[in-house]
Amino acid sequence: WWNTYREINKQTGAIMQSTIETSKRINALLQIANVAIELVQAQKAIAPAKDAYYERLRSFGNDYPHEERLDPRNPGCADIIKHSKDEFAAYKAAKRKAYNAQRRLHTACKNLGEVA
C-alpha cells in the first residue's frame, strides 16, 4: 500500500502543477484580452480628438497658415497655437494612451510566451 500511496501522491503533485500552469496561462490570456480591448477603445478615441483639434484650427479663421507647420518658434503661429492648445493636448493625450496600450499588449503577449 505504501508504493500505491507514493504513486498517488506523485500523480496528485503533477496534476497540481499542471493546474497551476494552466491557471497562469489563463490569467495571461485574460490580461491580453483586457489590454486588447483598452487598445481598441484608445484607438477609437484618436479620430474624434483629431477632428476636434482640426475644427479648432479651422475656427481660428482665414489667418490659419494651412501650408505651414505650426512652429512654436514662429511668432506668426503663436496666436493659433494658443487658440488650439487644449484640443492639441487632448489629441496628443489620446495618441499617447493608444501607444501605451499597444506597448502593454506587446508586453502581455511576450509574457504569455514566458508562461507557456
C-alpha positions in Angstrom: 0.0 0.0 0.0 3.0 2.3 0.6 4.0 2.2 -3.0 0.5 2.9 -4.1 0.3 5.9 -1.7 3.5 7.3 -3.1 2.4 6.9 -6.7 -1.0 8.6 -6.0 0.9 11.4 -4.2 3.2 11.8 -7.2 0.3 11.9 -9.6 -1.5 14.4 -7.4 1.6 16.7 -7.4 1.8 16.5 -11.2 -1.9 17.4 -11.5 -1.5 20.3 -9.1 1.5 21.6 -11.1 -0.4 21.3 -14.4 -3.4 23.1 -12.8 -1.1 26.0 -11.6 0.4 26.3 -15.1 -3.0 26.3 -16.7 -4.2 28.9 -14.3 -1.2 31.2 -15.1 -1.8 30.7 -18.8 -5.5 31.6 -18.5 -4.6 34.7 -16.4 -2.1 35.8 -19.1 -4.8 35.3 -21.8 -7.3 37.3 -19.8 -4.7 40.1 -19.4 -4.1 40.1 -23.2 -7.9 40.3 -23.8 -8.3 43.2 -21.4 -5.4 45.2 -22.9 -6.6 44.5 -26.4 -10.0 46.0 -25.5 -8.2 49.0 -24.0 -6.2 49.4 -27.2 -9.3 49.3 -29.4 -11.0 51.9 -27.2 -8.0 54.1 -27.2 -7.5 53.9 -30.9 -11.2 54.8 -31.5 -10.7 57.9 -29.3 -7.9 59.3 -31.5 -10.1 60.3 -34.5 -12.6 62.4 -32.6 -9.8 64.2 -30.7 -8.0 64.9 -34.0 -11.3 66.1 -35.5 -11.8 68.5 -32.6 -8.3 69.8 -32.9 -8.6 70.5 -36.7 -12.1 72.0 -36.1 -10.5 74.3 -33.6 -7.8 75.2 -36.1 -10.4 76.0 -38.7 -12.3 78.1 -36.3 -9.3 80.4 -36.0 -10.2 82.0 -39.3 -8.5 82.7 -42.6 -5.3 83.6 -40.9 -4.5 79.9 -40.3 -1.4 79.0 -42.4 -2.7 75.8 -44.0 0.5 75.1 -45.8 2.8 75.7 -42.9 3.7 73.5 -40.0 2.7 75.2 -36.7 6.1 76.1 -35.3 6.1 77.3 -31.7 9.3 79.3 -32.5 7.5 81.2 -35.3 5.9 84.3 -33.8 3.2 84.2 -36.6 1.9 80.9 -35.2 1.7 81.9 -31.6 -1.9 83.0 -31.7 -3.3 79.9 -33.4 -1.2 77.6 -31.1 -2.6 79.4 -28.1 -6.1 79.2 -29.6 -5.9 75.4 -30.1 -3.7 74.5 -27.2 -6.3 72.5 -25.2 -7.6 70.5 -28.2 -4.0 69.8 -29.3 -3.2 68.5 -25.8 -6.3 66.2 -25.9 -5.3 64.9 -29.3 -1.7 64.1 -28.2 -3.0 62.5 -25.0 -5.3 60.2 -27.0 -2.4 59.2 -29.2 -0.2 58.6 -26.2 -2.9 56.5 -24.5 -3.2 54.3 -27.6 0.6 53.9 -27.9 0.9 52.9 -24.3 -1.9 50.4 -24.7 -0.1 49.0 -27.7 3.1 48.6 -25.7 1.2 46.9 -22.8 -0.4 44.5 -25.3 3.0 43.6 -26.8 4.4 43.0 -23.3 1.4 40.9 -22.3 1.8 38.7 -25.4 5.6 38.4 -24.7 4.7 37.3 -21.1 2.4 34.7 -22.4 5.3 33.1 -24.2 7.2 33.0 -21.0 4.3 31.4 -19.1 3.9 28.6 -21.7 
